[in-house]
Amino acid sequence: MAENERSELRDGGAINKILITNLASMVIMFLVFTGVFYLIMDNMMTKKIANIQISQEELEESDEGDEIERGIIVDLGDFILNLCDEAQKKYLKVNVAIEVSQKETDFAKEEPAKSGGHGGHGEAPAAADPMEAIQKEMAQFKPAIRDAVITNLSSKTSSELASAAGKELAKEQISNDINSILGGEREVLRVSFGQFIIQ
C-alpha cells in the first residue's frame, strides 16, 4: 500500500511538474506574443501618424498655393439682346460684371506731402481714391468691352444659354475677348452674370 501511495505521489509530482512547465511556457509565449504584437502595432501607429502629419503639411502647402486671386469688379451694366434663335425671336436680359486683376501700383500708399514751411498748419492735399483711378482707366475700354459682350451673347441661341455649361462657355469666350481688348494691361479673372432672363 505504501508503495502505491509513493508511486501515485511520484506520478502526481511528475504531472505537477508537467503542468507547471506547460503553464510557464504558455505564460512566456503569451508575453512574447504580446511584446511582438505591441511592437508591430506601435510601429504601424507611428507610420500612420507620420503619414497623417505629412498629409496635413501637404494640405497646408496646397492651400497656400490655391489662394483665390481677388480683383477689381467692374460693372458693365444691363444688356437687352436679341438671341440667334431662328424659329422664334428670343430676348436675353442680363447684367454683366467682370473682375479684373490688380496691379501692384493700384493701392500703393503714397507718402504724405511735406508742409511748405508755414508753421505746420498747411494741410496735405487729399490722396486720390485708387478705385476712382481704376474706374477711369477701365472707362476707356468700356465701349469695346460692352461690344464684345453683345457680339458674343447675341450669337447664341436660347437653348445654348439655358444650360449651365452654355453659360460657362459664354463666360469663357467673353473673358478671352475682353483680355484681347485689354492687351495685357489687366487680366479678366472672372465674368459674372447677375440677372439672366431669357424671354
Accessible surface in RSA format (square Angstrom, percent):
REM  Atomic radii and reference values for relative SASA: ProtOr
REM  Chains: A
REM  Algorithm: Lee & Richards
REM  Probe-radius: 1.40
REM  Slices: 20
REM RES _ NUM      All-atoms   Total-Side   Main-Chain    Non-polar    All polar
REM                ABS   REL    ABS   REL    ABS   REL    ABS   REL    ABS   REL
RES MET A   1   185.59  96.1 145.70  96.4  39.90  95.0 127.25 108.2  58.35  77.3
RES ALA A   2    61.92  56.9  56.72  87.5   5.20  11.8  59.37  83.6   2.55   6.8
RES GLU A   3   123.78  71.1 120.72  91.3   3.05   7.3  46.47  89.9  77.31  63.1
RES ASN A   4    94.53  65.2  93.10  90.0   1.43   3.4  14.53  35.0  79.99  77.3
RES GLU A   5   108.91  62.5 107.10  81.0   1.81   4.3  34.25  66.2  74.67  61.0
RES ARG A   6   151.10  63.4 149.29  76.1   1.81   4.3  39.09  53.4 112.00  67.9
RES SER A   7    44.22  37.4  43.39  57.9   0.82   1.9  17.99  38.3  26.23  36.7
RES GLU A   8   121.98  70.0 114.06  86.3   7.92  18.9  41.69  80.6  80.29  65.6
RES LEU A   9   135.81  75.6 126.41  90.4   9.40  23.6 128.15  90.0   7.66  20.6
RES ARG A  10   161.02  67.6 149.09  76.0  11.94  28.4  74.67 102.1  86.35  52.3
RES ASP A  11    83.32  58.4  82.52  82.1   0.80   1.9  20.31  47.8  63.01  62.8
RES GLY A  12    27.84  34.3   0.00   N/A  27.84  34.3  27.14  74.5   0.70   1.6
RES GLY A  13    29.47  36.3   0.00   N/A  29.47  36.3  26.94  73.9   2.53   5.7
RES ALA A  14    49.14  45.2  43.73  67.5   5.41  12.3  47.21  66.5   1.93   5.1
RES ILE A  15    98.46  56.0  97.63  72.7   0.83   2.0  98.41  70.9   0.04   0.1
RES ASN A  16    83.67  57.7  82.82  80.0   0.85   2.0  14.37  34.6  69.30  67.0
RES LYS A  17   150.74  73.5 148.65  91.2   2.10   5.0  93.50  84.2  57.25  61.0
RES ILE A  18   102.69  58.4 100.20  74.6   2.49   6.0 102.68  73.9   0.01   0.0
RES LEU A  19   107.11  59.7 104.60  74.8   2.51   6.3 104.89  73.7   2.23   6.0
RES ILE A  20   116.45  66.3 115.31  85.9   1.14   2.7 116.03  83.5   0.42   1.1
RES THR A  21    87.48  62.2  82.79  83.9   4.69  11.2  64.49  86.6  22.98  34.7
RES ASN A  22    75.29  51.9  74.94  72.4   0.35   0.8  16.00  38.5  59.29  57.3
RES LEU A  23   112.61  62.7 111.27  79.6   1.34   3.4 112.23  78.8   0.38   1.0
RES ALA A  24    48.00  44.1  40.25  62.1   7.75  17.6  47.53  66.9   0.47   1.2
RES SER A  25    48.11  40.6  44.92  60.0   3.18   7.3  36.13  76.9  11.97  16.8
RES MET A  26   124.03  64.2 118.48  78.4   5.55  13.2  96.47  82.0  27.56  36.5
RES VAL A  27    75.36  49.6  73.23  66.3   2.13   5.1  75.34  65.5   0.02   0.1
RES ILE A  28   105.26  59.9 104.89  78.1   0.37   0.9 105.22  75.8   0.04   0.1
RES MET A  29   106.65  55.2 104.87  69.4   1.78   4.2  81.90  69.6  24.75  32.8
RES PHE A  30   136.28  68.2 131.78  81.6   4.50  11.7 135.71  82.3   0.58   1.6
RES LEU A  31   110.54  61.6 102.27  73.2   8.26  20.8 102.60  72.1   7.93  21.4
RES VAL A  32    85.33  56.2  77.77  70.4   7.57  18.2  84.49  73.4   0.84   2.3
RES PHE A  33   132.43  66.3 129.28  80.1   3.15   8.2 129.91  78.8   2.52   7.2
RES THR A  34    64.40  45.8  59.67  60.5   4.73  11.3  59.55  80.0   4.84   7.3
RES GLY A  35    31.37  38.7   0.00   N/A  31.37  38.7  30.95  84.9   0.41   0.9
RES VAL A  36    73.70  48.5  72.67  65.8   1.02   2.5  73.00  63.4   0.69   1.9
RES PHE A  37   129.20  64.6 127.11  78.7   2.08   5.4 128.99  78.2   0.20   0.6
RES TYR A  38   141.84  66.2 139.60  79.4   2.24   5.8 101.43  76.2  40.41  49.8
RES LEU A  39   118.07  65.8 113.73  81.4   4.34  10.9 114.10  80.1   3.97  10.7
RES ILE A  40    91.71  52.2  88.77  66.1   2.94   7.1  91.65  66.0   0.06   0.2
RES MET A  41    74.80  38.7  74.74  49.5   0.06   0.1  63.91  54.3  10.90  14.4
RES ASP A  42    69.72  48.8  64.87  64.6   4.85  11.5   5.39  12.7  64.34  64.2
RES ASN A  43    80.06  55.2  75.86  73.3   4.20  10.1  17.57  42.3  62.49  60.4
RES MET A  44    87.46  45.3  86.00  56.9   1.47   3.5  72.94  62.0  14.53  19.2
RES MET A  45    97.24  50.4  97.24  64.4   0.00   0.0  81.23  69.1  16.01  21.2
RES THR A  46    81.06  57.7  77.05  78.1   4.01   9.5  65.02  87.3  16.03  24.2
RES LYS A  47   125.75  61.3 122.48  75.2   3.26   7.8  75.60  68.1  50.14  53.4
RES LYS A  48   115.69  56.4 114.51  70.3   1.18   2.8  64.06  57.7  51.63  55.0
RES ILE A  49    90.05  51.2  89.88  67.0   0.18   0.4  90.05  64.8   0.00   0.0
RES ALA A  50    41.89  38.5  39.58  61.1   2.31   5.3  41.40  58.3   0.49   1.3
RES ASN A  51    90.80  62.6  89.10  86.1   1.71   4.1  22.75  54.7  68.06  65.8
RES ILE A  52   115.84  65.9 113.59  84.6   2.25   5.4 115.29  83.0   0.54   1.5
RES GLN A  53   105.19  58.8 102.77  75.1   2.42   5.8  31.49  67.0  73.70  55.9
RES ILE A  54    91.74  52.2  91.70  68.3   0.04   0.1  91.70  66.0   0.04   0.1
RES SER A  55    61.97  52.4  58.02  77.4   3.95   9.1  31.24  66.5  30.73  43.1
RES GLN A  56    91.05  50.9  88.93  65.0   2.11   5.0  32.79  69.8  58.26  44.2
RES GLU A  57   100.66  57.8  99.41  75.2   1.25   3.0  32.48  62.8  68.18  55.7
RES GLU A  58   101.49  58.3  97.66  73.9   3.83   9.1  37.22  72.0  64.28  52.5
RES LEU A  59    97.69  54.4  94.01  67.3   3.69   9.3  97.27  68.3   0.42   1.1
RES GLU A  60    89.03  51.1  87.18  66.0   1.85   4.4  31.04  60.0  58.00  47.4
RES GLU A  61   116.43  66.8 107.63  81.4   8.80  21.0  39.05  75.5  77.38  63.2
RES SER A  62    50.58  42.7  40.76  54.4   9.81  22.6  42.61  90.7   7.96  11.2
RES ASP A  63    88.18  61.8  76.06  75.7  12.12  28.6  26.92  63.4  61.26  61.1
RES GLU A  64   131.41  75.4 111.58  84.4  19.83  47.2  47.23  91.4  84.18  68.7
RES GLY A  65    66.00  81.4   0.00   N/A  66.00  81.4  36.46 100.1  29.55  66.2
RES ASP A  66   107.82  75.5  86.80  86.4  21.02  49.7  31.49  74.1  76.33  76.1
RES GLU A  67   144.62  83.0 118.34  89.5  26.28  62.6  43.51  84.2 101.11  82.6
RES ILE A  68   106.02  60.3  90.06  67.1  15.95  38.4  95.38  68.7  10.64  28.9
RES GLU A  69    99.39  57.1  87.31  66.1  12.08  28.8  44.88  86.8  54.52  44.5
RES ARG A  70   160.38  67.3 149.74  76.3  10.64  25.3  61.76  84.4  98.62  59.8
RES GLY A  71    16.57  20.4   0.00   N/A  16.57  20.4   0.00   0.0  16.57  37.1
RES ILE A  72     6.01   3.4   2.46   1.8   3.54   8.5   6.01   4.3   0.00   0.0
RES ILE A  73   108.62  61.8  96.88  72.2  11.74  28.3  96.88  69.8  11.74  31.9
RES VAL A  74     2.91   1.9   2.90   2.6   0.01   0.0   2.91   2.5   0.00   0.0
RES ASP A  75    79.92  56.0  70.23  69.9   9.69  22.9  32.20  75.8  47.73  47.6
RES LEU A  76     2.60   1.4   0.08   0.1   2.52   6.3   0.57   0.4   2.03   5.5
RES GLY A  77    24.16  29.8   0.00   N/A  24.16  29.8  24.00  65.9   0.17   0.4
RES ASP A  78    79.09  55.4  61.86  61.6  17.23  40.7  17.00  40.0  62.09  61.9
RES PHE A  79     4.41   2.2   0.91   0.6   3.50   9.1   4.41   2.7   0.00   0.0
RES ILE A  80   125.42  71.4  95.65  71.3  29.77  71.8  95.65  68.9  29.77  80.8
RES LEU A  81    12.96   7.2   8.48   6.1   4.48  11.3  12.96   9.1   0.00   0.0
RES ASN A  82    82.33  56.8  74.34  71.8   7.99  19.2  13.62  32.8  68.71  66.4
RES LEU A  83     3.83   2.1   0.00   0.0   3.83   9.6   0.19   0.1   3.64   9.8
RES CYS A  84    65.47  49.5  53.46  59.6  12.01  28.2   8.99  22.8  56.48  60.9
RES ASP A  85    28.56  20.0  20.25  20.2   8.31  19.7   6.07  14.3  22.50  22.4
RES GLU A  86   177.47 101.9 138.27 104.6  39.20  93.3  57.92 112.0 119.56  97.6
RES ALA A  87   110.83 101.9  65.72 101.4  45.11 102.6  77.92 109.7  32.92  87.2
RES GLN A  88   121.34  67.9 115.07  84.1   6.27  14.9  37.15  79.1  84.19  63.9
RES LYS A  89   133.63  65.2 117.90  72.3  15.74  37.5  80.90  72.8  52.74  56.2
RES LYS A  90    62.36  30.4  62.36  38.3   0.00   0.0  13.97  12.6  48.39  51.5
RES TYR A  91   106.22  49.6 105.83  60.2   0.38   1.0  67.31  50.6  38.91  48.0
RES LEU A  92     0.11   0.1   0.00   0.0   0.11   0.3   0.11   0.1   0.00   0.0
RES LYS A  93    78.41  38.3  77.33  47.4   1.08   2.6  28.50  25.7  49.92  53.2
RES VAL A  94     0.08   0.1   0.00   0.0   0.08   0.2   0.08   0.1   0.00   0.0
RES ASN A  95    35.34  24.4  35.34  34.2   0.00   0.0   6.95  16.7  28.40  27.4
RES VAL A  96     0.00   0.0   0.00   0.0   0.00   0.0   0.00   0.0   0.00   0.0
RES ALA A  97    19.18  17.6  18.52  28.6   0.66   1.5  18.80  26.5   0.38   1.0
RES ILE A  98     1.33   0.8   0.00   0.0   1.33   3.2   1.33   1.0   0.00   0.0
RES GLU A  99    21.03  12.1  20.32  15.4   0.71   1.7   4.02   7.8  17.01  13.9
RES VAL A 100     0.00   0.0   0.00   0.0   0.00   0.0   0.00   0.0   0.00   0.0
RES SER A 101    16.38  13.8  16.38  21.9   0.00   0.0   8.39  17.9   7.99  11.2
RES GLN A 102    80.83  45.2  58.59  42.8  22.24  53.0  12.67  27.0  68.16  51.7
RES LYS A 103    75.64  36.9  65.36  40.1  10.27  24.5  42.64  38.4  33.00  35.2
RES GLU A 104   173.56  99.6 141.81 107.3  31.75  75.6  64.27 124.3 109.29  89.2
RES THR A 105   106.48  75.7  90.55  91.8  15.93  38.0  75.33 101.2  31.15  47.1
RES ASP A 106    19.89  13.9   6.88   6.9  13.00  30.7   4.43  10.4  15.46  15.4
RES PHE A 107    90.88  45.5  68.95  42.7  21.92  57.1  72.70  44.1  18.18  52.0
RES ALA A 108    65.82  60.5  40.65  62.7  25.18  57.3  50.34  70.9  15.48  41.0
RES LYS A 109   198.27  96.7 164.94 101.2  33.33  79.4 114.00 102.6  84.27  89.8
RES GLU A 110   133.88  76.9 104.65  79.2  29.23  69.6  42.90  83.0  90.98  74.3
RES GLU A 111   159.52  91.6 136.16 103.0  23.36  55.6  56.53 109.3 102.99  84.1
RES PRO A 112   112.69  82.1  92.90  84.7  19.79  71.9 102.85  84.9   9.84  61.2
RES ALA A 113    61.78  56.8  37.18  57.4  24.60  56.0  46.32  65.2  15.46  41.0
RES LYS A 114   194.79  95.0 163.84 100.5  30.95  73.7 113.37 102.0  81.42  86.7
RES SER A 115    66.41  56.1  34.09  45.5  32.33  74.5  20.51  43.7  45.90  64.3
RES GLY A 116    67.00  82.6   0.00   N/A  67.00  82.6  36.71 100.8  30.28  67.8
RES GLY A 117    70.07  86.4   0.00   N/A  70.07  86.4  38.87 106.7  31.20  69.9
RES HIS A 118   141.73  77.5 126.15  87.7  15.58  39.8  87.85  90.5  53.87  62.7
RES GLY A 119    64.11  79.1   0.00   N/A  64.11  79.1  41.45 113.8  22.66  50.7
RES GLY A 120    56.60  69.8   0.00   N/A  56.60  69.8  23.98  65.8  32.63  73.1
RES HIS A 121   162.13  88.6 136.78  95.1  25.36  64.9  94.73  97.6  67.40  78.4
RES GLY A 122    46.15  56.9   0.00   N/A  46.15  56.9  30.86  84.7  15.29  34.2
RES GLU A 123   166.88  95.8 132.16 100.0  34.72  82.7  50.78  98.2 116.11  94.8
RES ALA A 124    54.11  49.8  24.62  38.0  29.49  67.1  29.27  41.2  24.84  65.8
RES PRO A 125   111.24  81.1  86.30  78.7  24.94  90.6  98.43  81.3  12.81  79.6
RES ALA A 126   102.74  94.5  64.98 100.3  37.77  85.9  75.92 106.9  26.82  71.1
RES ALA A 127    82.17  75.6  49.79  76.8  32.38  73.7  56.46  79.5  25.71  68.1
RES ALA A 128    81.27  74.7  56.34  87.0  24.92  56.7  66.33  93.4  14.93  39.6
RES ASP A 129    75.04  52.6  65.06  64.8   9.98  23.6  25.39  59.7  49.65  49.5
RES PRO A 130    47.02  34.3  40.75  37.1   6.27  22.8  46.83  38.7   0.18   1.1
RES MET A 131    72.16  37.4  72.14  47.7   0.03   0.1  66.37  56.4   5.80   7.7
RES GLU A 132    94.77  54.4  89.74  67.9   5.03  12.0  31.51  60.9  63.26  51.7
RES ALA A 133    56.54  52.0  46.38  71.6  10.16  23.1  50.76  71.5   5.79  15.3
RES ILE A 134     4.57   2.6   4.01   3.0   0.55   1.3   4.57   3.3   0.00   0.0
RES GLN A 135    73.27  41.0  68.87  50.3   4.40  10.5  39.46  84.0  33.81  25.6
RES LYS A 136   142.33  69.4 128.50  78.8  13.83  32.9  84.02  75.6  58.31  62.1
RES GLU A 137    38.17  21.9  29.77  22.5   8.40  20.0  26.34  51.0  11.83   9.7
RES MET A 138     2.77   1.4   2.04   1.3   0.73   1.7   1.80   1.5   0.97   1.3
RES ALA A 139    55.36  50.9  44.67  68.9  10.68  24.3  46.15  65.0   9.21  24.4
RES GLN A 140   121.62  68.0  86.14  63.0  35.48  84.5  40.71  86.7  80.91  61.4
RES PHE A 141    27.92  14.0  26.94  16.7   0.98   2.5  27.92  16.9   0.00   0.0
RES LYS A 142    70.61  34.4  70.38  43.2   0.24   0.6  31.17  28.1  39.45  42.0
RES PRO A 143    94.84  69.1  81.60  74.4  13.24  48.1  88.73  73.3   6.11  37.9
RES ALA A 144    45.76  42.1  35.99  55.5   9.77  22.2  42.61  60.0   3.15   8.3
RES ILE A 145     0.91   0.5   0.91   0.7   0.00   0.0   0.91   0.7   0.00   0.0
RES ARG A 146    74.17  31.1  74.17  37.8   0.00   0.0  24.11  33.0  50.06  30.3
RES ASP A 147    87.17  61.1  84.99  84.6   2.18   5.1  19.27  45.4  67.90  67.7
RES ALA A 148    12.45  11.4   6.39   9.9   6.06  13.8  12.21  17.2   0.24   0.6
RES VAL A 149     0.00   0.0   0.00   0.0   0.00   0.0   0.00   0.0   0.00   0.0
RES ILE A 150    67.27  38.3  67.27  50.1   0.00   0.0  67.27  48.4   0.00   0.0
RES THR A 151    83.44  59.3  78.01  79.1   5.43  13.0  69.16  92.9  14.28  21.6
RES ASN A 152    13.78   9.5   8.11   7.8   5.67  13.6   5.67  13.6   8.11   7.8
RES LEU A 153     0.00   0.0   0.00   0.0   0.00   0.0   0.00   0.0   0.00   0.0
RES SER A 154    37.03  31.3  28.88  38.5   8.15  18.8  14.40  30.7  22.63  31.7
RES SER A 155    69.30  58.6  47.01  62.7  22.29  51.3  40.78  86.8  28.53  40.0
RES LYS A 156    23.53  11.5  23.53  14.4   0.00   0.0   6.75   6.1  16.77  17.9
RES THR A 157    38.15  27.1  38.15  38.7   0.00   0.0  36.21  48.6   1.95   2.9
RES SER A 158    16.25  13.7  15.53  20.7   0.71   1.6   5.47  11.7  10.77  15.1
RES SER A 159    85.40  72.2  67.98  90.7  17.42  40.1  53.09 113.1  32.31  45.3
RES GLU A 160    85.55  49.1  76.78  58.1   8.77  20.9  37.48  72.5  48.07  39.2
RES LEU A 161     0.19   0.1   0.19   0.1   0.00   0.0   0.19   0.1   0.00   0.0
RES ALA A 162    67.20  61.8  42.85  66.1  24.35  55.4  46.72  65.8  20.48  54.3
RES SER A 163    55.21  46.7  46.57  62.2   8.64  19.9  46.20  98.4   9.01  12.6
RES ALA A 164    78.26  72.0  66.95 103.3  11.31  25.7  70.15  98.8   8.11  21.5
RES ALA A 165    77.79  71.5  63.26  97.6  14.53  33.0  70.64  99.5   7.16  19.0
RES GLY A 166    11.91  14.7   0.00   N/A  11.91  14.7  10.47  28.7   1.44   3.2
RES LYS A 167    54.51  26.6  54.51  33.4   0.00   0.0  33.70  30.3  20.82  22.2
RES GLU A 168   101.43  58.2  98.15  74.3   3.28   7.8  45.73  88.5  55.70  45.5
RES LEU A 169    90.72  50.5  87.32  62.5   3.39   8.5  90.02  63.2   0.70   1.9
RES ALA A 170     0.00   0.0   0.00   0.0   0.00   0.0   0.00   0.0   0.00   0.0
RES LYS A 171    48.08  23.5  47.50  29.1   0.58   1.4  12.70  11.4  35.39  37.7
RES GLU A 172   106.74  61.3 100.68  76.2   6.06  14.4  30.79  59.6  75.95  62.0
RES GLN A 173    59.07  33.0  57.32  41.9   1.75   4.2  23.99  51.1  35.08  26.6
RES ILE A 174     0.00   0.0   0.00   0.0   0.00   0.0   0.00   0.0   0.00   0.0
RES SER A 175    21.27  18.0  21.27  28.4   0.00   0.0  10.19  21.7  11.07  15.5
RES ASN A 176    88.09  60.7  79.61  76.9   8.48  20.4  24.69  59.4  63.39  61.3
RES ASP A 177    57.30  40.1  53.84  53.6   3.46   8.2  11.47  27.0  45.82  45.7
RES ILE A 178     0.00   0.0   0.00   0.0   0.00   0.0   0.00   0.0   0.00   0.0
RES ASN A 179    44.22  30.5  38.24  37.0   5.99  14.4  21.70  52.2  22.52  21.8
RES SER A 180    88.04  74.4  57.50  76.7  30.54  70.4  53.47 113.9  34.57  48.4
RES ILE A 181    51.36  29.2  30.64  22.8  20.71  49.9  37.05  26.7  14.31  38.8
RES LEU A 182     2.89   1.6   0.62   0.4   2.27   5.7   0.67   0.5   2.23   6.0
RES GLY A 183    62.55  77.1   0.00   N/A  62.55  77.1  33.43  91.7  29.13  65.2
RES GLY A 184    71.62  88.3   0.00   N/A  71.62  88.3  38.26 105.0  33.37  74.7
RES GLU A 185    88.28  50.7  71.05  53.8  17.23  41.0  33.30  64.4  54.98  44.9
RES ARG A 186     8.11   3.4   1.38   0.7   6.73  16.0   4.88   6.7   3.23   2.0
RES GLU A 187   100.16  57.5  99.71  75.4   0.45   1.1  24.25  46.9  75.91  62.0
RES VAL A 188     7.34   4.8   0.00   0.0   7.34  17.7   0.00   0.0   7.34  19.9
RES LEU A 189    40.73  22.7  13.80   9.9  26.93  67.7  16.88  11.9  23.85  64.2
RES ARG A 190    90.11  37.8  84.20  42.9   5.91  14.1  61.55  84.1  28.55  17.3
RES VAL A 191    11.87   7.8   0.74   0.7  11.13  26.8   0.74   0.6  11.13  30.2
RES SER A 192    56.39  47.7  54.93  73.3   1.46   3.4  28.04  59.7  28.35  39.7
RES PHE A 193    29.71  14.9   6.35   3.9  23.36  60.8   6.37   3.9  23.34  66.8
RES GLY A 194    57.29  70.6   0.00   N/A  57.29  70.6  34.01  93.3  23.28  52.1
RES GLN A 195    76.40  42.7  64.57  47.2  11.82  28.2  31.51  67.1  44.89  34.0
RES PHE A 196    45.26  22.6  18.30  11.3  26.96  70.2  18.30  11.1  26.96  77.2
RES ILE A 197    68.47  39.0  65.01  48.4   3.46   8.3  67.84  48.9   0.63   1.7
RES ILE A 198    52.08  29.6  24.31  18.1  27.77  66.9  24.31  17.5  27.77  75.4
RES GLN A 199   141.62  79.2 116.75  85.3  24.87  59.2  55.39 117.9  86.23  65.4
END  Absolute sums over single chains surface
CHAIN  1 A    14918.1      12535.3       2382.8       8934.3       5983.7
END  Absolute sums over all chains
TOTAL         14918.1      12535.3       2382.8       8934.3       5983.7
